[in-house]
Amino acid sequence: MIVDGHVVLASDRVIPREYLEEQAANVHHRLAAHGQDVDRAAITERLLAIHSDHDGDRLVAELDAAGVAGAFLVAADFSHVSPRATPPDELARLHDRVCRRHPGRFRVFWGADPRAGAAGPEEFERTVTEYGFAGLKLYPPAGYSPSDRRLYPYYEICAARGLPVLTHTGPGWAPLDFTFGPPLLVDQAARDFPQVNFVLGHGGVTHVEEASYLCAHRPNVHLDISQFPSMLSADGWVAHLNQLFRSGINHKIVFGTCWPSYRMSTTLPAVLAAFTSDGVFSGVRPSHQRMIMGETLVRLAGDPVAATTPGDHQ
């Protein structure tokens, strides 16, 4: 069974339009540097067209074609840094509709931002109770540390309900602040909330030594390998991941793709076919492979019924 722990609904209602425009500009710059005369407006138009899957139908078709049984949708809160961002309550309703349209295929990590004030934790708990969302999603490049004390009320809810926290690490959308990307920024929160499981998004791809160090020494810190097709490695991502999978922390590693980040250059079945080749898992025990490919994340996310049962939260 393959569970993708990190996918995004390809919609400009989820990702602000100006971020997509900046991504198109970056693609144009790279192509131009290699001597390819491609119209920037055409790249932008194509990228925006890719991000029109508002109901998730195309995403589900891609998951089916790639043999992915289930996936976790990550929904970051950009409402404090982008005037075009969808308000959090509307974003939550959108993801709930997608989950209802495709029953059993998705669970959701819902985005929070410490600048939301006292209403933020209340809204997060409501999404868990009413929609059955699976955990918390943080996007620190939006301007905060994952150990920001204003996030602690969210972590208290996660501790009470057994919900994991998925926090972005590494670089992010071009207009944002990359200084909040290092994994070690989560260390204070992980120490203060030892009963909460933290997952370092992209931790197997950027700041890998730092993320692995945390996973090896903090029982409640894990990492995912999403965005692996674009990682910077002289030996390529296959050799890099194989080395990571032989480093002794496979019980802490979660499979993820960050699909559909690569729709302009490849397909999800092609990505999965390359990933499940012998090279990636060479020398890796089958039991460890199963943990990476879904067992660990399913364990961390727990029982969706239990997570939505109201309890006594302190």
Stockholm file with secondary structure:
# STOCKHOLM 1.0

chainA/1-314         MIVDGHVVLASDRVIPREYLEEQAANVHHRLAAHGQDVDRAAITERLLAIHSDHDGDRLVAELDAAGVAGAFLVAADFSHVSPRATPPDELARLHDRVCRRHPGRFRVFWGADPRAGAAGPEEFERTVTEYGFAGLKLYPPAGYSPSDRRLYPYYEICAARGLPVLTHTGPGWAPLDFTFGPPLLVDQAARDFPQVNFVLGHGGVTHVEEASYLCAHRPNVHLDISQFPSMLSADGWVAHLNQLFRSGINHKIVFGTCWPSYRMSTTLPAVLAAFTSDGVFSGVRPSHQRMIMGETLVRLAGDPVAATTPGDHQ
#=GR chainA/1-314 SS CCEEEEECCCBTTTSCHHHHHHHHHHHHHHHHHTTCCCCHHHHHHHHHHHTBCTTSHHHHHHHHHHTCCEEEEEECCCTTTCTTSCCHHHHHHHHHHHHHHSTTTEEEEEECCGGGTTHHHHHHHHIIIIICCCEEEECGGGTCCTTCGGGHHHHHHHHHHTCCEEEECSCCSTTSCGGGCCGGGGHHHHHHCTTSCEEEETTTTSSHHHHHHHHHHCTTEEEECTTGGGCCCTTCHHHHHHHHTTSSCGGGEECCCCBTTTTTTCCHHHHHHHHTSTTTTTTCCHHHHHIIIIIHHHHHHCCHHHHTSCCCCC
#=GC SS_cons         CCEEEEECCCBTTTSCHHHHHHHHHHHHHHHHHTTCCCCHHHHHHHHHHHTBCTTSHHHHHHHHHHTCCEEEEEECCCTTTCTTSCCHHHHHHHHHHHHHHSTTTEEEEEECCGGGTTHHHHHHHHIIIIICCCEEEECGGGTCCTTCGGGHHHHHHHHHHTCCEEEECSCCSTTSCGGGCCGGGGHHHHHHCTTSCEEEETTTTSSHHHHHHHHHHCTTEEEECTTGGGCCCTTCHHHHHHHHTTSSCGGGEECCCCBTTTTTTCCHHHHHHHHTSTTTTTTCCHHHHHIIIIIHHHHHHCCHHHHTSCCCCC
//
